[in-house]
Amino acid sequence: METVLITGGAGFIGSHVTDALVENGQEIVVLDNLSTGSTENINSSSSVTFIEGDVRDEALVENIFRKNPDISGVIHLAAQSKVGPSLDDPLEDLMINVKGTVTVLEASRRHGVKTFVYASSAAVYGHVESLPISEEARVKPLSPYGASKLAAEQYVQTFGTLYDMNVSALRFANVYGPRQSADTEAGVITIFIEKLLSGHTPYIQGDGEQTRDFVYVDDVVNAVITPFLNSKEMKVNGVFNVSSQSQTPINQLLEVLCKEVGNTFNPDYGPIRPGDIKHSYLSHDKLTKVSNWRPQTPLNEGLKRTVQYYRSLY
């Protein structure tokens, strides 16, 4: 049976991807250094092999492929995923997000991998005047994090062209759902829920009328695994946005969460973050046209499921 390597498979999105592919009957190898992921997230199925290690470790990555010659596809989710650390240490951000990606790409090439899915980010766009943002929009990252994600994207596409690999770079909007840590760039929903459940007042930077595109993790997972489910019928090859294709004001988001938790809407407000974008949402039309993917989870339903998950932890 063919095997899929998932880097970052112990993390928020990666663990959900692992669950979905196990359910689909795949053999999985998870590589994760547990810097942000947790072994508690990893599917306990006998079809999942977990390896603790870093994607920058060339010898380790090579050894994984040698010991698992049936690896036919790679889902590369491992990354430094926050703007703040990239500003504090841009070289470390570069090494994880670019060198780590190239290390996995090179091993994939050497071992004949034909399907490679890379998790990119809406951070590659920066400020874009025209909404919704399409994949053809100008890319001008505002942080080393966005720059490193874009650079890695370019490597992925170049390898696809040079070595006839079926590659896709998925630019995620704000992903949310169970298992997400509050200590993430897109973790505002988790932050709000934890504040509400612990009896603390949520804090909003700015007036709360800034809008974001929130997409539920199950829908993101379906986009990530699409090339593996449809590989015989079509090639999902290129750069694609993964989004809800809708705008939600932060005030409205918090109001829904307050209602779900049973709290009064009464946040504290503070200064807007320097460089923050006022409005942002992504078009997913391109991905829908080539794969029929579209998000299935309405925001209210996704928030309800997420609150239920965090209630179970308290």
C-alpha positions, -999 to +999 in steps of 0.1 A: +000+000+000+012+035-008+023+057+021+020+095+027+045+115+047+030+143+067+054+168+081+040+187+111+015+159+115+013+163+153+001+198+149-033+214+146-040+210+109-016+181+105-033+158+130-067+164+114-051+156+080-037+124+094-071+114+108-087+119+074-062+099+055-063+071+080-100+069+075-094+068+038-072+037+043-038+053+038-005+044+056+010+075+072+044+085+084+043+116+106+074+137+111+072+164+138+097+180+162+069+187+187+079+224+190+042+232+187+026+199+180+017+172+206+018+134+206-017+136+221-029+148+187-015+118+167-039+092+155-033+059+175-040+037+145-014+010+136-012+025+101+005+057+116+042+058+122+055+087+143+090+100+140+102+129+162+126+151+143+132+183+123+126+188+086+160+206+084+177+174+094+188+161+059+201+128+071+169+121+091+146+130+062+166+108+038+165+079+062+127+082+065+124+077+028+149+049+027+130+030+055+096+037+039+101+031+001+064+031-004+061+069+003+044+082-028+031+115-016+041+143+009+020+168+027+044+195+040+028+213+069+058+218+092+067+255+096+075+284+117+040+299+115+041+332+133+049+368+123+065+378+157+093+352+158+101+359+122+107+395+131+128+386+161+149+359+143+144+361+105+173+337+099+157+310+120+124+316+102+142+312+069+160+280+079+127+263+090+104+275+063+128+275+033+156+251+041+132+227+057+110+228+026+139+223+002+152+194+023+119+176+021+116+185-016+150+171-025+144+138-006+110+136-024+127+141-058+154+115-051+128+089-041+103+094-069+075+112-051+049+125-075+025+143-053+036+171-030+012+194-011+027+225+005+009+246+032+014+282+024-004+313+038-024+344+029+005+362+045+023+361+011-002+388-002+004+417+022-018+447+015-042+441-014-067+468-024-091+446-045-112+420-027-117+391-027-080+383-032-073+359-061-041+340-067-033+364-095-030+393-070+003+410-064+023+393-037+042+416-013+047+401+021+048+424+052+070+402+073+099+377+071+073+350+078+053+359+047+085+362+026+097+328+037+064+311+029+065+327-005+101+317-012+092+281-003+062+283-026+086+292-054+108+262-047+078+239-047+066+251-080+101+250-095+106+214-084+072+205-099+083+219-133+118+205-133+110+170-121+074+164-133+060+164-097+023+171-091+027+200-067+002+223-051+008+253-028-023+260-007-026+296+007-047+292+038-069+319+052-075+320+090-080+283+099-098+275+131-112+245+150-104+219+176-068+214+187-057+248+176-034+265+201-040+301+212-003+306+206-007+308+168-009+336+143-045+327+133-056+317+168-079+346+177-109+323+180-091+300+204-079+330+224-115+344+226-129+310+237-103+304+263-109+339+277-146+334+278-145+300+294-121+311+320-142+341+330-118+367+316-126+397+293-117+393+256-094+419+242-097+433+207-070+453+190-086+481+171-123+489+168-133+453+160-147+462+126-116+448+108-127+417+088-110+383+083-117+351+064-122+322+087-123+287+074-130+256+094-102+230+098-123+201+083-128+221+051-090+228+050-083+191+054-105+183+025-086+207+003-052+193+015-061+157+007-079+164-026-048+156-047-046+122-031-082+114-035-084+126-071-050+118-084-063+093-109-089+116-123-072+150-123-041+169-114-046+195-087-014+214-096-005+250-089-012+277-063-046+278-047-064+298-020-082+278+007-108+300+023-144+306+032-145+334+006-164+356+031-156+385+055-164+384+092-158+414+114-140+406+147-169+421+167-194+398+150-171+368+156-169+375+193-206+382+195-213+347+181-188+331+206-203+350+235-238+337+226-224+302+222-207+303+256-235+322+273-215+353+281-223+390+276-206+408+248-183+433+266-148+432+252-119+455+260-105+475+231-069+486+225-047+501+198-047+484+164-016+463+157+009+482+136+007+472+100-026+453+105-047+449+074-083+463+078-101+439+055-091+406+040-108+377+024-097+352-003-114+339-034-114+301-036-128+299-072-096+286-087-095+255-065-133+249-069-129+249-107-102+223-108-113+200-079-149+209-070-137+217-035-157+242-016-161+249+022-190+230+038-190+243+073-209+276+081-191+298+105-217+294+133-215+256+130-177+256+131-177+279+161-202+257+179-180+226+173-149+245+184-165+258+216-178+222+224-142+209+220-127+235+244-155+230+269-145+194+271-111+204+282-123+226+311 
